[in-house]
Amino acid sequence: MTEIDGAVALVTGGQRGLGKAFADELLRGGASKVYVTARNPIPSDDPRVVPLALEVTDSESVAALAAAAPDVTILINNAGVLHPSPLLSADIDEVRATFETNVFGPLRIAQTFAPILAANGGGALVDIHSVLSWIAGAAAYGASKAAFWSLTNSLRLELAGQGTQVVGVHLGFADTDMVKGISADKISPAAVAEAVVTAVAKGENEVLVDDMTRQVKAALSGPVENLAVRIR
């Protein structure tokens, strides 16, 4: 259980889409400050919102972020990229870039901020996965989210000793610019953010945001060929 009221939060990729919804919901819940990152951050009119630069694939950028945000108690690893091209025809460099951002980037953040969270009482680390962690059809993106899910589960064990709550979040498609070209039912970013912030406050370790995600999680014990999605 992590207190939202009075918390100092950090949301990577926090100036648009799902990240902005997380920042807004944290502030509604009483957070005193929310650091929001972007490659090229823009100023905020809200004095509680502190925009900071971050390139998650760059260790020096992550270190600079930690130096600028030493008071963080809630960290949301939200930044990511989506390149769903078929694996057999994909450029290996593009696949590698997907993993650099979606897997190694959040790991850099977790490694760097773990001591900060410990120093500030334990706090919470929230990792944003996807229903595509579990089902085929999203190529490198899905593979990267599956790896990220595994990473989160291991981090939960490693961070337990310092009292850090580790929350894995799974959802289908949120209505953001990242997936505007995909034809699918989409959940509002605000609804996702509300579910996640509520779960953090309750001390939960996993959030299944929507019906699709709950159905797929329940089907994991079934035939593997049934776990596929066609992205149009």
C-alpha positions as CSV (number, residue, x, y, z in Angstrom):
1,M,0.0,0.0,0.0
2,T,1.4,3.4,-1.0
3,E,0.0,6.7,0.0
4,I,-1.1,8.9,-2.9
5,D,-1.8,12.0,-0.8
6,G,1.4,14.0,-0.4
7,A,3.3,11.7,-2.7
8,V,6.0,12.8,-5.1
9,A,5.6,10.9,-8.4
10,L,7.5,10.5,-11.6
11,V,5.8,9.5,-14.8
12,T,8.0,8.7,-17.8
13,G,6.4,9.8,-21.1
14,G,4.2,11.9,-18.9
15,Q,3.3,14.8,-21.1
16,R,0.8,13.2,-23.4
17,G,-1.5,10.3,-23.8
18,L,-1.6,7.7,-21.0
19,G,1.3,9.3,-19.2
20,K,-0.5,12.6,-18.9
21,A,-3.6,10.8,-17.6
22,F,-1.5,9.2,-14.9
23,A,-0.1,12.6,-13.9
24,D,-3.6,14.1,-13.8
25,E,-5.0,11.3,-11.7
26,L,-2.1,11.4,-9.2
27,L,-2.7,15.1,-8.7
28,R,-6.4,14.4,-8.2
29,G,-5.4,11.9,-5.6
30,G,-3.4,14.4,-3.6
31,A,0.1,14.0,-4.9
32,S,2.2,17.1,-4.0
33,K,4.4,17.0,-7.1
34,V,4.6,15.0,-10.3
35,Y,7.7,14.9,-12.5
36,V,6.8,14.2,-16.1
37,T,9.3,13.3,-18.7
38,A,9.6,13.7,-22.5
39,R,12.5,13.7,-24.9
40,N,11.7,17.4,-25.4
41,P,9.6,18.5,-22.4
42,I,7.4,21.5,-22.6
43,P,6.6,23.9,-19.7
44,S,3.5,23.3,-17.5
45,D,1.1,25.9,-16.2
46,D,0.6,23.8,-13.1
47,P,3.3,24.4,-10.4
48,R,2.9,20.9,-9.1
49,V,4.0,19.5,-12.5
50,V,7.7,19.5,-13.2
51,P,8.7,18.6,-16.8
52,L,12.1,17.0,-17.2
53,A,14.0,15.7,-20.2
54,L,14.6,11.9,-20.5
55,E,15.8,9.5,-23.1
56,V,15.3,6.1,-21.5
57,T,17.9,4.4,-23.8
58,D,20.6,6.8,-22.5
59,S,22.2,5.9,-19.1
60,E,23.5,9.5,-18.7
61,S,20.0,10.9,-19.3
62,V,18.6,8.5,-16.7
63,A,21.3,9.5,-14.2
64,A,20.5,13.2,-14.7
65,L,16.8,12.5,-14.1
66,A,17.6,10.9,-10.8
67,A,19.7,13.8,-9.8
68,A,16.9,16.2,-10.5
69,A,14.2,14.1,-8.8
70,P,15.7,12.7,-5.5
71,D,12.4,12.9,-3.6
72,V,10.3,10.4,-5.7
73,T,8.0,8.0,-3.9
74,I,6.0,6.7,-6.8
75,L,7.5,5.9,-10.1
76,I,5.5,5.0,-13.2
77,N,7.4,3.4,-16.1
78,N,5.1,4.4,-18.9
79,A,7.4,5.5,-21.8
80,G,7.4,3.1,-24.8
81,V,7.3,2.7,-28.5
82,L,5.1,0.6,-30.8
83,H,6.5,-1.0,-34.0
84,P,4.2,-3.9,-34.8
85,S,5.8,-4.9,-38.1
86,P,6.1,-8.7,-38.7
87,L,9.2,-10.3,-37.1
88,L,10.3,-12.1,-40.2
89,S,10.5,-9.0,-42.3
90,A,11.5,-6.5,-39.6
91,D,14.8,-4.8,-39.6
92,I,16.7,-6.3,-36.6
93,D,17.9,-2.8,-35.7
94,E,14.2,-1.7,-35.3
95,V,13.5,-4.8,-33.1
96,R,16.6,-4.0,-31.0
97,A,15.4,-0.4,-30.7
98,T,12.0,-1.6,-29.5
99,F,13.7,-3.7,-26.7
100,E,16.0,-0.8,-25.8
101,T,13.0,1.5,-25.1
102,N,10.4,-1.0,-23.8
103,V,12.6,-3.3,-21.8
104,F,16.1,-2.0,-21.1
105,G,14.8,1.6,-20.7
106,P,12.5,0.7,-17.8
107,L,15.2,-1.5,-16.3
108,R,17.6,1.4,-16.3
109,I,15.0,3.5,-14.6
110,A,14.3,0.8,-12.0
111,Q,18.0,0.3,-11.2
112,T,18.7,4.0,-10.9
113,F,15.6,4.9,-8.8
114,A,15.5,1.8,-6.5
115,P,17.9,3.5,-4.0
116,I,15.8,6.7,-4.2
117,L,12.6,4.8,-3.4
118,A,14.3,3.0,-0.6
119,A,15.6,6.3,0.9
120,N,12.1,7.7,0.7
121,G,10.4,4.9,2.5
122,G,10.0,2.2,-0.2
123,G,7.2,3.7,-2.3
124,A,6.0,2.1,-5.5
125,L,7.3,1.1,-8.9
126,V,4.5,0.8,-11.5
127,D,5.3,-0.9,-14.9
128,I,2.9,-0.5,-17.8
129,H,2.7,-3.7,-19.8
130,S,0.0,-4.7,-22.2
131,V,-2.4,-7.6,-22.9
132,L,-0.1,-8.1,-25.8
133,S,2.5,-9.4,-23.3
134,W,0.4,-12.6,-23.4
135,I,-0.9,-12.9,-26.9
136,A,0.7,-13.2,-30.4
137,G,0.2,-10.8,-33.2
138,A,2.2,-7.7,-32.2
139,A,5.6,-8.9,-33.2
140,A,8.5,-7.1,-31.5
141,Y,6.2,-4.9,-29.5
142,G,4.4,-7.9,-27.9
143,A,7.7,-9.7,-27.4
144,S,9.1,-6.6,-25.6
145,K,6.1,-6.3,-23.4
146,A,6.3,-10.0,-22.5
147,A,10.0,-9.5,-21.5
148,F,9.0,-6.4,-19.5
149,W,6.3,-8.4,-17.6
150,S,8.9,-11.0,-16.7
151,L,11.3,-8.3,-15.6
152,T,8.6,-6.7,-13.4
153,N,7.9,-10.0,-11.7
154,S,11.6,-10.5,-10.9
155,L,11.9,-6.9,-9.7
156,R,9.1,-7.5,-7.3
157,L,11.1,-10.1,-5.6
158,E,14.3,-8.1,-5.6
159,L,12.6,-4.9,-4.2
160,A,10.5,-6.6,-1.6
161,G,13.3,-6.3,1.0
162,Q,13.3,-2.5,0.8
163,G,9.5,-2.3,1.0
164,T,8.9,-1.1,-2.5
165,Q,5.5,-2.1,-3.9
166,V,5.9,-3.3,-7.5
167,V,2.8,-3.1,-9.7
168,G,2.4,-4.6,-13.1
169,V,-0.3,-3.1,-15.3
170,H,-2.0,-4.9,-18.2
171,L,-4.5,-3.4,-20.6
172,G,-5.8,-3.6,-24.1
173,F,-5.7,-0.5,-26.3
174,A,-6.0,2.9,-24.7
175,D,-7.3,5.8,-26.8
176,T,-4.0,7.5,-27.5
177,D,-2.0,8.8,-30.4
178,M,0.3,5.7,-30.3
179,V,-2.6,3.4,-31.4
180,K,-4.7,5.8,-33.4
181,G,-4.1,3.9,-36.6
182,I,-5.2,0.6,-35.1
183,S,-8.9,-0.4,-35.4
184,A,-9.9,-1.9,-32.1
185,D,-12.0,-1.1,-29.0
186,K,-10.2,1.4,-26.9
187,I,-10.4,2.4,-23.2
188,S,-10.0,6.0,-22.2
189,P,-6.6,7.0,-20.6
190,A,-8.5,8.5,-17.7
191,A,-10.1,5.1,-16.9
192,V,-6.7,3.4,-17.0
193,A,-5.1,5.9,-14.8
194,E,-7.9,5.8,-12.2
195,A,-7.7,2.0,-12.0
196,V,-3.9,2.1,-11.6
197,V,-3.8,4.8,-9.0
198,T,-6.5,3.1,-7.0
199,A,-4.6,-0.2,-7.1
200,V,-1.4,1.5,-5.9
201,A,-3.3,3.0,-3.0
202,K,-4.8,-0.4,-2.1
203,G,-1.4,-2.2,-2.2
204,E,-2.2,-4.4,-5.2
205,N,0.6,-5.9,-7.3
206,E,-1.2,-6.4,-10.6
207,V,-3.8,-4.4,-12.4
208,L,-6.0,-6.0,-15.2
209,V,-7.6,-2.8,-16.5
210,D,-10.3,-4.1,-18.8
211,D,-12.4,-7.1,-19.7
212,M,-10.2,-8.1,-22.6
213,T,-7.2,-8.3,-20.4
214,R,-9.0,-10.3,-17.7
215,Q,-10.3,-12.8,-20.3
216,V,-6.8,-13.3,-21.8
217,K,-5.2,-13.7,-18.4
218,A,-7.8,-16.4,-17.5
219,A,-7.0,-18.2,-20.8
220,L,-3.3,-18.5,-20.3
221,S,-3.7,-22.1,-19.2
222,G,-5.4,-23.0,-22.5
223,P,-3.9,-23.9,-25.9
224,V,-1.1,-21.5,-27.0
225,E,-2.6,-21.1,-30.5
226,N,-5.7,-19.5,-29.0
227,L,-3.6,-16.6,-27.6
228,A,-3.4,-14.4,-30.7
229,V,-4.7,-11.1,-31.8
230,R,-5.0,-9.7,-35.4
231,I,-4.0,-6.1,-35.5
232,R,-5.6,-4.3,-38.4
